[in-house]
């Protein structure tokens, strides 16, 4: 299966992605991470109003294979979380970059993303190309 790496996103080494829209960051996990995890059975996410900090964990994703922490690419306040994927986490596999988003965060300093990977850098890292 050919995995996608949308070029409008920024990526972390730990497989999270960020899509900026003004000062709102939509955060999720990459198709590569979803593929590696296999069947996702549970997600743990912060509540709306919680503060998240760049480089720190903001939740976890549990599959039949493993439990992995998820790390935040930005510092800010959670303004929305995807209740649909919390209720049916297997939907993450269907559309990780669209309906499978996890959090929306009001970002305090967008320059924090300057260190994140571009789609091409991330593809090279995960595929070893």
N, C-alpha and C positions, 0 to 999 in steps of 0.2 A: 504494500500500500504506500502510495506517495503521500508523505506528510506535508502539510502546508505551514508556511511561516509568513503570515501577512506582513508586508513591508511598512505598514503604518503603525506597527507596534514596536515597543522596546522590550527587551527580554533580559532576564536575570540568569546567571549560571545555574541557579536552583530551579529553573524551568517555569517561573511565573512570567506573565506578560503584563504590559500596561498600555492602554490606549488613552491618550489625552484628548479631552474635549474642553477647551477653556481651562478652568482650574479643577475640573473633575477628571479623576483617573479611574478608568474601568480596569479592574484587575481580575486575572484568571490564571489558569495553568495551560501550558502549551499542549498542542496535539501530541507532541513527542512524549511529554510526561504522562498524558492520559494513556497513550499506547503502551508505555513501559509499565504502568501500574496495573493494567488489565481491568477487570471488573471492579468498578468503584462502588462501595457499599455504604460509605458514611462520610460526611463532611462536618467539620467544626469551624464555624466562622464567628467573628466578633459581632456584637450587637450594634445597631444604628446608634450613633452618638459616641461610640468608643473611639479612642485615639489609637492610631497605629503609627509605628515608627520605622523608618527605613532601616533595613538590616535585621529587624527583629521578627519573630514569628507572629503571624496573625491568625493562625488556625492550622488544621491538619486535614489531610485527605487519607481515607482508609480504603484499601482494596483487599481483595482476597489474598494478595501477595504480601502486602506491607502497609505500615502506617508511616506517612511522610509529613513532616512539618512544611508549612508554606511560609515564605519570607516576603516581607513588604519591600517594594522598590522605592516607596515615597513615605513621607511623614504627613499625616493629616487626620481628618475626622471622617469616620464612616457615615455616609449620607444615605446609603441604600445597600441592602444585601439581597442576593438572589434566593428568595424563599423557595422557588420552584426546584432548584437543584439541591437545596437542603432536604426537601421532601422526596425527591427522586434523583439521587446522585448519579445514577447510570446515564442520565441525560447529558452529562458532561462529555461523554464519548461521542454523542451525535453532533454537537456543534460547539466545540470548546471556545471558539473566537466570537460566537454570536450569542445564542441563547444560553450558553454554558458559562457565561461570566460569573464571577463570585461576589465581588464587592465594587461599590463606587465610593471613592474617597475624595473629599475636598482637600486638595494638595496645598501645603503651606509654601513649598519652595520647589518649583518645577525643575530647577537646575540640578536637583538630586538625580534626575534621570540622565544627566550627561554621561555618567559612568556605565549606564546600561548598554547592552549589546544591540546592534542593529539586527534585522532579520538575517542578513547574509552572515554576519559574525556568529549568530546563534546557530544557524544551519551548519556552518563549518565546524563549530564546536561539537554539536550532537551527532553529526554524521561522520565526523572525522575526514571530511572531504578536503 
